[in-house]
């Protein structure tokens, strides 16, 4: 099963902080430079140099601090619509089509 991901290319200047909200499941890929990553509720911080990738596993705030100029790709999961929501949408469409 593959999940869809939304891609964002980000350039972070040295000493700059990028904040990510509710980032669980987000994948960070460092193309150039290096970053320091702090996840809300995680006692560990993470150093991520160029050519490395990390998948965030916490639902809260994540801070990405550039130790030097860095270029990142941020892959965010695209939320899936539940089966119940899909059925409800389908039924709403049918009822609109059948309405006088």
C-alpha positions in Angstrom: 0.0 0.0 0.0 1.5 3.4 -1.0 0.5 6.6 0.6 0.5 9.9 -1.4 2.9 12.6 -0.3 2.9 16.3 -1.0 6.4 17.8 -1.8 7.7 21.2 -0.7 11.2 22.4 -1.5 12.6 24.7 1.3 15.8 26.7 1.6 16.7 27.6 5.2 19.4 30.2 5.9 22.1 29.5 8.5 20.7 30.1 12.0 17.1 30.2 10.7 14.3 28.1 12.2 11.5 26.5 10.3 8.4 25.4 12.3 6.2 22.5 11.2 2.8 21.8 12.9 1.4 18.3 13.3 4.2 16.8 11.3 3.8 13.1 12.2 4.5 11.1 9.1 6.3 14.0 7.4 9.7 13.0 5.8 12.6 15.5 5.7 15.3 15.1 3.2 18.4 17.2 3.4 19.9 17.9 -0.1 22.6 20.4 1.0 23.8 21.7 4.4 22.8 20.3 7.8 19.9 20.8 10.2 19.1 20.2 13.9 15.6 18.8 14.5 13.6 19.0 17.7 10.2 17.3 18.0 7.6 18.2 20.7 7.5 15.5 23.3 10.7 13.9 22.2 13.7 14.0 24.7 16.1 13.5 21.8 17.2 16.0 19.2 18.4 14.9 15.8 21.3 16.1 13.6 20.6 15.6 9.9 23.5 16.2 7.4 23.3 16.4 3.7 22.0 13.3 1.9 20.1 12.0 4.9 16.4 11.6 5.5 14.3 11.4 8.6 10.6 10.6 9.1 9.0 12.5 11.9 7.0 10.4 14.4 5.5 13.0 16.7 2.1 14.8 16.1 3.1 18.2 17.8 5.4 21.0 16.7 8.7 20.3 15.0 11.6 22.9 14.8 14.1 22.6 12.1 17.2 24.7 12.8 19.8 25.3 10.0 23.3 24.8 11.3 24.5 26.1 7.9 22.6 27.1 4.8 20.4 24.1 4.0 18.2 22.9 1.2 15.4 20.5 2.2 12.6 18.5 0.6 9.6 18.1 2.9 7.3 15.3 2.0 4.0 15.6 3.8 1.4 12.8 3.8 -1.8 13.8 2.0 -4.8 13.1 4.4 -6.9 10.2 3.2 -10.7 10.5 3.2 -12.3 7.7 5.2 -14.6 5.2 3.6 -17.5 6.5 5.6 -16.9 10.1 4.3 -16.6 8.8 0.7 -19.9 7.0 1.1 -21.6 10.1 2.6 -20.4 12.2 -0.3 -21.7 9.7 -2.8 -25.1 9.5 -1.2 -25.3 13.3 -1.1 -24.5 13.4 -4.9 -27.2 10.8 -5.6 -29.8 12.6 -3.5 -29.1 15.9 -5.3 -29.5 14.1 -8.7 -32.8 12.5 -7.6 -34.2 15.6 -6.0 -37.1 17.2 -8.0 
